[in-house]
Amino acid sequence: MRVIESLEQLEELVGQEVAVGEWVEVTQEQVNLFADATGDHQWIHVDVERSKRESPYGAPIAHGYLTLSLIPLLMKKAIEMRNVKMGVNYGLNRVRFMAPVPVGSRLRARAKLLSVESIESPKNRPDLKGAQVIMQVTVEREGSDRPVCVAETISRRFS
């Protein structure tokens, strides 16, 4: 776990790999709950027996968007930003799902800091200092050389 004490310290790390997280298992329960939340009940995700018989992966696989939505959890296990009062997701660039995630896989995030730019404070909170942060997050699967997802995440942090 990488600890970063301030937005100023973060800014000094632009261009560097800033964190590699802990492994987190993807469970069938997570996949089923995501299927319920999104309405995507395709058998390759939720039908364990059929997936074992018919899927080229030999098991159910996580939705690509589930993998993407795990990035905040994976990053929480990779980096701790101290002295930040608030952070919000602002968007994504260049998302790619490069390999399947069979249920039971363990994933982690590897993050490279691409940019940190000052932004205006919220109008109702002029006391806050803001920065827009872009990171290239690579989601890795334990035992595989190929990443499962790569995305540029855009967040806004306020201290």
PyMOL commands that place a pseudoatom at each C-alpha (Angstrom):
pseudoatom trace, name=CA, resn=MET, resi=1, chain=A, elem=C, hetatm=0, pos=[0.000, 0.000, 0.000]
pseudoatom trace, name=CA, resn=ARG, resi=2, chain=A, elem=C, hetatm=0, pos=[1.405, 3.351, -1.072]
pseudoatom trace, name=CA, resn=VAL, resi=3, chain=A, elem=C, hetatm=0, pos=[0.663, 6.280, 1.224]
pseudoatom trace, name=CA, resn=ILE, resi=4, chain=A, elem=C, hetatm=0, pos=[0.567, 9.756, -0.296]
pseudoatom trace, name=CA, resn=GLU, resi=5, chain=A, elem=C, hetatm=0, pos=[0.377, 12.575, 2.216]
pseudoatom trace, name=CA, resn=SER, resi=6, chain=A, elem=C, hetatm=0, pos=[-0.915, 15.420, 0.019]
pseudoatom trace, name=CA, resn=LEU, resi=7, chain=A, elem=C, hetatm=0, pos=[-1.931, 16.587, -3.431]
pseudoatom trace, name=CA, resn=GLU, resi=8, chain=A, elem=C, hetatm=0, pos=[1.456, 18.307, -3.641]
pseudoatom trace, name=CA, resn=GLN, resi=9, chain=A, elem=C, hetatm=0, pos=[3.257, 15.020, -3.032]
pseudoatom trace, name=CA, resn=LEU, resi=10, chain=A, elem=C, hetatm=0, pos=[1.036, 13.332, -5.617]
pseudoatom trace, name=CA, resn=GLU, resi=11, chain=A, elem=C, hetatm=0, pos=[1.966, 15.981, -8.185]
pseudoatom trace, name=CA, resn=GLU, resi=12, chain=A, elem=C, hetatm=0, pos=[5.651, 15.096, -7.749]
pseudoatom trace, name=CA, resn=LEU, resi=13, chain=A, elem=C, hetatm=0, pos=[4.901, 11.526, -8.887]
pseudoatom trace, name=CA, resn=VAL, resi=14, chain=A, elem=C, hetatm=0, pos=[3.514, 12.306, -12.363]
pseudoatom trace, name=CA, resn=GLY, resi=15, chain=A, elem=C, hetatm=0, pos=[4.843, 9.841, -14.915]
pseudoatom trace, name=CA, resn=GLN, resi=16, chain=A, elem=C, hetatm=0, pos=[5.597, 7.159, -12.333]
pseudoatom trace, name=CA, resn=GLU, resi=17, chain=A, elem=C, hetatm=0, pos=[3.992, 3.909, -11.287]
pseudoatom trace, name=CA, resn=VAL, resi=18, chain=A, elem=C, hetatm=0, pos=[2.500, 4.956, -7.974]
pseudoatom trace, name=CA, resn=ALA, resi=19, chain=A, elem=C, hetatm=0, pos=[0.931, 1.784, -6.627]
pseudoatom trace, name=CA, resn=VAL, resi=20, chain=A, elem=C, hetatm=0, pos=[0.399, -1.947, -6.924]
pseudoatom trace, name=CA, resn=GLY, resi=21, chain=A, elem=C, hetatm=0, pos=[-2.484, -3.242, -4.847]
pseudoatom trace, name=CA, resn=GLU, resi=22, chain=A, elem=C, hetatm=0, pos=[-3.418, -6.350, -2.948]
pseudoatom trace, name=CA, resn=TRP, resi=23, chain=A, elem=C, hetatm=0, pos=[-5.184, -9.273, -4.615]
pseudoatom trace, name=CA, resn=VAL, resi=24, chain=A, elem=C, hetatm=0, pos=[-8.998, -9.359, -4.361]
pseudoatom trace, name=CA, resn=GLU, resi=25, chain=A, elem=C, hetatm=0, pos=[-11.097, -12.411, -5.281]
pseudoatom trace, name=CA, resn=VAL, resi=26, chain=A, elem=C, hetatm=0, pos=[-14.052, -12.071, -7.666]
pseudoatom trace, name=CA, resn=THR, resi=27, chain=A, elem=C, hetatm=0, pos=[-16.920, -14.216, -6.366]
pseudoatom trace, name=CA, resn=GLN, resi=28, chain=A, elem=C, hetatm=0, pos=[-20.006, -15.679, -7.991]
pseudoatom trace, name=CA, resn=GLU, resi=29, chain=A, elem=C, hetatm=0, pos=[-22.099, -13.719, -5.490]
pseudoatom trace, name=CA, resn=GLN, resi=30, chain=A, elem=C, hetatm=0, pos=[-20.585, -10.441, -6.762]
pseudoatom trace, name=CA, resn=VAL, resi=31, chain=A, elem=C, hetatm=0, pos=[-21.272, -11.484, -10.359]
pseudoatom trace, name=CA, resn=ASN, resi=32, chain=A, elem=C, hetatm=0, pos=[-24.889, -12.418, -9.540]
pseudoatom trace, name=CA, resn=LEU, resi=33, chain=A, elem=C, hetatm=0, pos=[-25.508, -9.160, -7.682]
pseudoatom trace, name=CA, resn=PHE, resi=34, chain=A, elem=C, hetatm=0, pos=[-24.021, -7.187, -10.582]
pseudoatom trace, name=CA, resn=ALA, resi=35, chain=A, elem=C, hetatm=0, pos=[-26.253, -9.127, -12.999]
pseudoatom trace, name=CA, resn=ASP, resi=36, chain=A, elem=C, hetatm=0, pos=[-29.282, -8.204, -10.883]
pseudoatom trace, name=CA, resn=ALA, resi=37, chain=A, elem=C, hetatm=0, pos=[-28.246, -4.545, -10.704]
pseudoatom trace, name=CA, resn=THR, resi=38, chain=A, elem=C, hetatm=0, pos=[-27.660, -4.233, -14.458]
pseudoatom trace, name=CA, resn=GLY, resi=39, chain=A, elem=C, hetatm=0, pos=[-30.142, -6.746, -15.860]
pseudoatom trace, name=CA, resn=ASP, resi=40, chain=A, elem=C, hetatm=0, pos=[-27.342, -8.594, -17.675]
pseudoatom trace, name=CA, resn=HIS, resi=41, chain=A, elem=C, hetatm=0, pos=[-28.103, -12.217, -16.809]
pseudoatom trace, name=CA, resn=GLN, resi=42, chain=A, elem=C, hetatm=0, pos=[-26.286, -13.768, -19.770]
pseudoatom trace, name=CA, resn=TRP, resi=43, chain=A, elem=C, hetatm=0, pos=[-25.532, -17.408, -18.971]
pseudoatom trace, name=CA, resn=ILE, resi=44, chain=A, elem=C, hetatm=0, pos=[-21.757, -16.948, -19.287]
pseudoatom trace, name=CA, resn=HIS, resi=45, chain=A, elem=C, hetatm=0, pos=[-21.988, -14.876, -16.103]
pseudoatom trace, name=CA, resn=VAL, resi=46, chain=A, elem=C, hetatm=0, pos=[-24.647, -16.524, -13.940]
pseudoatom trace, name=CA, resn=ASP, resi=47, chain=A, elem=C, hetatm=0, pos=[-25.198, -20.152, -15.006]
pseudoatom trace, name=CA, resn=VAL, resi=48, chain=A, elem=C, hetatm=0, pos=[-22.406, -22.064, -13.288]
pseudoatom trace, name=CA, resn=GLU, resi=49, chain=A, elem=C, hetatm=0, pos=[-23.249, -25.521, -14.663]
pseudoatom trace, name=CA, resn=ARG, resi=50, chain=A, elem=C, hetatm=0, pos=[-23.785, -24.371, -18.249]
pseudoatom trace, name=CA, resn=SER, resi=51, chain=A, elem=C, hetatm=0, pos=[-20.592, -22.314, -18.116]
pseudoatom trace, name=CA, resn=LYS, resi=52, chain=A, elem=C, hetatm=0, pos=[-18.646, -25.375, -16.986]
pseudoatom trace, name=CA, resn=ARG, resi=53, chain=A, elem=C, hetatm=0, pos=[-20.056, -27.361, -19.940]
pseudoatom trace, name=CA, resn=GLU, resi=54, chain=A, elem=C, hetatm=0, pos=[-20.258, -24.821, -22.761]
pseudoatom trace, name=CA, resn=SER, resi=55, chain=A, elem=C, hetatm=0, pos=[-18.088, -21.813, -22.044]
pseudoatom trace, name=CA, resn=PRO, resi=56, chain=A, elem=C, hetatm=0, pos=[-14.584, -21.682, -23.514]
pseudoatom trace, name=CA, resn=TYR, resi=57, chain=A, elem=C, hetatm=0, pos=[-13.472, -20.435, -20.075]
pseudoatom trace, name=CA, resn=GLY, resi=58, chain=A, elem=C, hetatm=0, pos=[-14.739, -23.489, -18.148]
pseudoatom trace, name=CA, resn=ALA, resi=59, chain=A, elem=C, hetatm=0, pos=[-16.445, -21.307, -15.535]
pseudoatom trace, name=CA, resn=PRO, resi=60, chain=A, elem=C, hetatm=0, pos=[-18.671, -18.236, -15.346]
pseudoatom trace, name=CA, resn=ILE, resi=61, chain=A, elem=C, hetatm=0, pos=[-16.874, -14.983, -16.110]
pseudoatom trace, name=CA, resn=ALA, resi=62, chain=A, elem=C, hetatm=0, pos=[-17.323, -11.563, -14.554]
pseudoatom trace, name=CA, resn=HIS, resi=63, chain=A, elem=C, hetatm=0, pos=[-18.977, -8.861, -16.616]
pseudoatom trace, name=CA, resn=GLY, resi=64, chain=A, elem=C, hetatm=0, pos=[-16.453, -6.465, -18.134]
pseudoatom trace, name=CA, resn=TYR, resi=65, chain=A, elem=C, hetatm=0, pos=[-18.283, -3.595, -16.487]
pseudoatom trace, name=CA, resn=LEU, resi=66, chain=A, elem=C, hetatm=0, pos=[-18.081, -5.371, -13.124]
pseudoatom trace, name=CA, resn=THR, resi=67, chain=A, elem=C, hetatm=0, pos=[-14.322, -5.555, -13.551]
pseudoatom trace, name=CA, resn=LEU, resi=68, chain=A, elem=C, hetatm=0, pos=[-14.282, -1.841, -14.376]
pseudoatom trace, name=CA, resn=SER, resi=69, chain=A, elem=C, hetatm=0, pos=[-16.482, -1.014, -11.383]
pseudoatom trace, name=CA, resn=LEU, resi=70, chain=A, elem=C, hetatm=0, pos=[-14.081, -2.868, -9.070]
pseudoatom trace, name=CA, resn=ILE, resi=71, chain=A, elem=C, hetatm=0, pos=[-11.345, -0.302, -9.803]
pseudoatom trace, name=CA, resn=PRO, resi=72, chain=A, elem=C, hetatm=0, pos=[-12.249, 1.905, -6.785]
pseudoatom trace, name=CA, resn=LEU, resi=73, chain=A, elem=C, hetatm=0, pos=[-11.994, -1.118, -4.457]
pseudoatom trace, name=CA, resn=LEU, resi=74, chain=A, elem=C, hetatm=0, pos=[-8.768, -2.305, -6.079]
pseudoatom trace, name=CA, resn=MET, resi=75, chain=A, elem=C, hetatm=0, pos=[-7.280, 1.190, -5.855]
pseudoatom trace, name=CA, resn=LYS, resi=76, chain=A, elem=C, hetatm=0, pos=[-8.311, 1.453, -2.191]
pseudoatom trace, name=CA, resn=LYS, resi=77, chain=A, elem=C, hetatm=0, pos=[-6.084, -1.579, -1.617]
pseudoatom trace, name=CA, resn=ALA, resi=78, chain=A, elem=C, hetatm=0, pos=[-3.246, 0.028, -3.592]
pseudoatom trace, name=CA, resn=ILE, resi=79, chain=A, elem=C, hetatm=0, pos=[-3.016, 3.644, -2.499]
pseudoatom trace, name=CA, resn=GLU, resi=80, chain=A, elem=C, hetatm=0, pos=[-4.025, 5.781, 0.464]
pseudoatom trace, name=CA, resn=MET, resi=81, chain=A, elem=C, hetatm=0, pos=[-4.463, 9.499, -0.106]
pseudoatom trace, name=CA, resn=ARG, resi=82, chain=A, elem=C, hetatm=0, pos=[-4.158, 11.378, 3.168]
pseudoatom trace, name=CA, resn=ASN, resi=83, chain=A, elem=C, hetatm=0, pos=[-5.226, 14.949, 3.809]
pseudoatom trace, name=CA, resn=VAL, resi=84, chain=A, elem=C, hetatm=0, pos=[-7.845, 14.781, 1.072]
pseudoatom trace, name=CA, resn=LYS, resi=85, chain=A, elem=C, hetatm=0, pos=[-11.311, 15.781, 2.261]
pseudoatom trace, name=CA, resn=MET, resi=86, chain=A, elem=C, hetatm=0, pos=[-13.225, 14.549, -0.762]
pseudoatom trace, name=CA, resn=GLY, resi=87, chain=A, elem=C, hetatm=0, pos=[-12.711, 12.665, -4.000]
pseudoatom trace, name=CA, resn=VAL, resi=88, chain=A, elem=C, hetatm=0, pos=[-15.154, 12.148, -6.859]
pseudoatom trace, name=CA, resn=ASN, resi=89, chain=A, elem=C, hetatm=0, pos=[-15.025, 10.136, -10.054]
pseudoatom trace, name=CA, resn=TYR, resi=90, chain=A, elem=C, hetatm=0, pos=[-15.047, 12.466, -13.053]
pseudoatom trace, name=CA, resn=GLY, resi=91, chain=A, elem=C, hetatm=0, pos=[-14.805, 10.029, -15.964]
pseudoatom trace, name=CA, resn=LEU, resi=92, chain=A, elem=C, hetatm=0, pos=[-12.800, 7.504, -17.920]
pseudoatom trace, name=CA, resn=ASN, resi=93, chain=A, elem=C, hetatm=0, pos=[-10.648, 7.460, -21.039]
pseudoatom trace, name=CA, resn=ARG, resi=94, chain=A, elem=C, hetatm=0, pos=[-9.613, 4.542, -23.246]
pseudoatom trace, name=CA, resn=VAL, resi=95, chain=A, elem=C, hetatm=0, pos=[-11.217, 1.618, -21.425]
pseudoatom trace, name=CA, resn=ARG, resi=96, chain=A, elem=C, hetatm=0, pos=[-10.301, -1.829, -22.763]
pseudoatom trace, name=CA, resn=PHE, resi=97, chain=A, elem=C, hetatm=0, pos=[-11.354, -5.292, -21.583]
pseudoatom trace, name=CA, resn=MET, resi=98, chain=A, elem=C, hetatm=0, pos=[-8.399, -7.368, -22.692]
pseudoatom trace, name=CA, resn=ALA, resi=99, chain=A, elem=C, hetatm=0, pos=[-9.051, -10.777, -21.139]
pseudoatom trace, name=CA, resn=PRO, resi=100, chain=A, elem=C, hetatm=0, pos=[-11.862, -12.602, -19.323]
pseudoatom trace, name=CA, resn=VAL, resi=101, chain=A, elem=C, hetatm=0, pos=[-12.130, -12.806, -15.541]
pseudoatom trace, name=CA, resn=PRO, resi=102, chain=A, elem=C, hetatm=0, pos=[-13.299, -16.293, -14.523]
pseudoatom trace, name=CA, resn=VAL, resi=103, chain=A, elem=C, hetatm=0, pos=[-15.160, -16.381, -11.208]
pseudoatom trace, name=CA, resn=GLY, resi=104, chain=A, elem=C, hetatm=0, pos=[-12.683, -17.170, -8.451]
pseudoatom trace, name=CA, resn=SER, resi=105, chain=A, elem=C, hetatm=0, pos=[-9.926, -15.113, -10.086]
pseudoatom trace, name=CA, resn=ARG, resi=106, chain=A, elem=C, hetatm=0, pos=[-7.906, -12.748, -7.949]
pseudoatom trace, name=CA, resn=LEU, resi=107, chain=A, elem=C, hetatm=0, pos=[-7.399, -9.234, -9.296]
pseudoatom trace, name=CA, resn=ARG, resi=108, chain=A, elem=C, hetatm=0, pos=[-5.249, -6.277, -8.338]
pseudoatom trace, name=CA, resn=ALA, resi=109, chain=A, elem=C, hetatm=0, pos=[-4.673, -2.752, -9.615]
pseudoatom trace, name=CA, resn=ARG, resi=110, chain=A, elem=C, hetatm=0, pos=[-1.402, -1.332, -10.884]
pseudoatom trace, name=CA, resn=ALA, resi=111, chain=A, elem=C, hetatm=0, pos=[-1.525, 2.454, -11.257]
pseudoatom trace, name=CA, resn=LYS, resi=112, chain=A, elem=C, hetatm=0, pos=[0.599, 4.908, -13.207]
pseudoatom trace, name=CA, resn=LEU, resi=113, chain=A, elem=C, hetatm=0, pos=[0.007, 8.601, -12.557]
pseudoatom trace, name=CA, resn=LEU, resi=114, chain=A, elem=C, hetatm=0, pos=[-0.438, 10.423, -15.868]
pseudoatom trace, name=CA, resn=SER, resi=115, chain=A, elem=C, hetatm=0, pos=[-1.313, 13.936, -14.717]
pseudoatom trace, name=CA, resn=VAL, resi=116, chain=A, elem=C, hetatm=0, pos=[-2.332, 16.181, -11.842]
pseudoatom trace, name=CA, resn=GLU, resi=117, chain=A, elem=C, hetatm=0, pos=[-3.802, 19.568, -12.727]
pseudoatom trace, name=CA, resn=SER, resi=118, chain=A, elem=C, hetatm=0, pos=[-5.176, 22.255, -10.428]
pseudoatom trace, name=CA, resn=ILE, resi=119, chain=A, elem=C, hetatm=0, pos=[-8.885, 22.967, -10.774]
pseudoatom trace, name=CA, resn=GLU, resi=120, chain=A, elem=C, hetatm=0, pos=[-11.178, 25.614, -9.340]
pseudoatom trace, name=CA, resn=SER, resi=121, chain=A, elem=C, hetatm=0, pos=[-12.704, 25.114, -5.933]
pseudoatom trace, name=CA, resn=PRO, resi=122, chain=A, elem=C, hetatm=0, pos=[-16.430, 24.391, -5.772]
pseudoatom trace, name=CA, resn=LYS, resi=123, chain=A, elem=C, hetatm=0, pos=[-18.299, 27.708, -5.662]
pseudoatom trace, name=CA, resn=ASN, resi=124, chain=A, elem=C, hetatm=0, pos=[-19.791, 26.925, -2.264]
pseudoatom trace, name=CA, resn=ARG, resi=125, chain=A, elem=C, hetatm=0, pos=[-16.426, 25.726, -0.848]
pseudoatom trace, name=CA, resn=PRO, resi=126, chain=A, elem=C, hetatm=0, pos=[-13.738, 28.263, -1.793]
pseudoatom trace, name=CA, resn=ASP, resi=127, chain=A, elem=C, hetatm=0, pos=[-11.642, 26.929, 1.104]
pseudoatom trace, name=CA, resn=LEU, resi=128, chain=A, elem=C, hetatm=0, pos=[-10.970, 23.673, -0.775]
pseudoatom trace, name=CA, resn=LYS, resi=129, chain=A, elem=C, hetatm=0, pos=[-7.987, 23.198, -3.066]
pseudoatom trace, name=CA, resn=GLY, resi=130, chain=A, elem=C, hetatm=0, pos=[-8.794, 20.955, -6.030]
pseudoatom trace, name=CA, resn=ALA, resi=131, chain=A, elem=C, hetatm=0, pos=[-6.880, 18.789, -8.481]
pseudoatom trace, name=CA, resn=GLN, resi=132, chain=A, elem=C, hetatm=0, pos=[-7.911, 16.666, -11.433]
pseudoatom trace, name=CA, resn=VAL, resi=133, chain=A, elem=C, hetatm=0, pos=[-5.992, 13.386, -11.382]
pseudoatom trace, name=CA, resn=ILE, resi=134, chain=A, elem=C, hetatm=0, pos=[-5.613, 11.035, -14.343]
pseudoatom trace, name=CA, resn=MET, resi=135, chain=A, elem=C, hetatm=0, pos=[-4.248, 7.558, -13.712]
pseudoatom trace, name=CA, resn=GLN, resi=136, chain=A, elem=C, hetatm=0, pos=[-3.695, 4.637, -16.010]
pseudoatom trace, name=CA, resn=VAL, resi=137, chain=A, elem=C, hetatm=0, pos=[-5.072, 1.703, -14.052]
pseudoatom trace, name=CA, resn=THR, resi=138, chain=A, elem=C, hetatm=0, pos=[-4.166, -1.784, -15.192]
pseudoatom trace, name=CA, resn=VAL, resi=139, chain=A, elem=C, hetatm=0, pos=[-6.251, -4.556, -13.654]
pseudoatom trace, name=CA, resn=GLU, resi=140, chain=A, elem=C, hetatm=0, pos=[-4.188, -7.731, -13.437]
pseudoatom trace, name=CA, resn=ARG, resi=141, chain=A, elem=C, hetatm=0, pos=[-5.327, -11.321, -12.865]
pseudoatom trace, name=CA, resn=GLU, resi=142, chain=A, elem=C, hetatm=0, pos=[-3.160, -13.486, -10.660]
pseudoatom trace, name=CA, resn=GLY, resi=143, chain=A, elem=C, hetatm=0, pos=[-1.323, -16.107, -12.714]
pseudoatom trace, name=CA, resn=SER, resi=144, chain=A, elem=C, hetatm=0, pos=[-1.778, -14.298, -16.029]
pseudoatom trace, name=CA, resn=ASP, resi=145, chain=A, elem=C, hetatm=0, pos=[0.680, -12.132, -17.941]
pseudoatom trace, name=CA, resn=ARG, resi=146, chain=A, elem=C, hetatm=0, pos=[-2.147, -10.386, -19.799]
pseudoatom trace, name=CA, resn=PRO, resi=147, chain=A, elem=C, hetatm=0, pos=[-4.102, -7.585, -18.093]
pseudoatom trace, name=CA, resn=VAL, resi=148, chain=A, elem=C, hetatm=0, pos=[-7.867, -8.027, -17.907]
pseudoatom trace, name=CA, resn=CYS, resi=149, chain=A, elem=C, hetatm=0, pos=[-8.705, -4.321, -18.095]
pseudoatom trace, name=CA, resn=VAL, resi=150, chain=A, elem=C, hetatm=0, pos=[-6.837, -1.089, -18.730]
pseudoatom trace, name=CA, resn=ALA, resi=151, chain=A, elem=C, hetatm=0, pos=[-8.489, 2.290, -18.163]
pseudoatom trace, name=CA, resn=GLU, resi=152, chain=A, elem=C, hetatm=0, pos=[-7.510, 5.887, -17.680]
pseudoatom trace, name=CA, resn=THR, resi=153, chain=A, elem=C, hetatm=0, pos=[-9.455, 7.047, -14.647]
pseudoatom trace, name=CA, resn=ILE, resi=154, chain=A, elem=C, hetatm=0, pos=[-10.192, 10.711, -14.085]
pseudoatom trace, name=CA, resn=SER, resi=155, chain=A, elem=C, hetatm=0, pos=[-10.930, 11.834, -10.551]
pseudoatom trace, name=CA, resn=ARG, resi=156, chain=A, elem=C, hetatm=0, pos=[-11.158, 15.117, -8.753]
pseudoatom trace, name=CA, resn=ARG, resi=157, chain=A, elem=C, hetatm=0, pos=[-9.610, 15.431, -5.299]
pseudoatom trace, name=CA, resn=PHE, resi=158, chain=A, elem=C, hetatm=0, pos=[-10.138, 18.248, -2.848]
pseudoatom trace, name=CA, resn=SER, resi=159, chain=A, elem=C, hetatm=0, pos=[-8.056, 19.098, 0.210]
for i in range(1, 159): cmd.bond("trace and resi %d" % i, "trace and resi %d" % (i + 1))
show_as sticks, trace
zoom trace
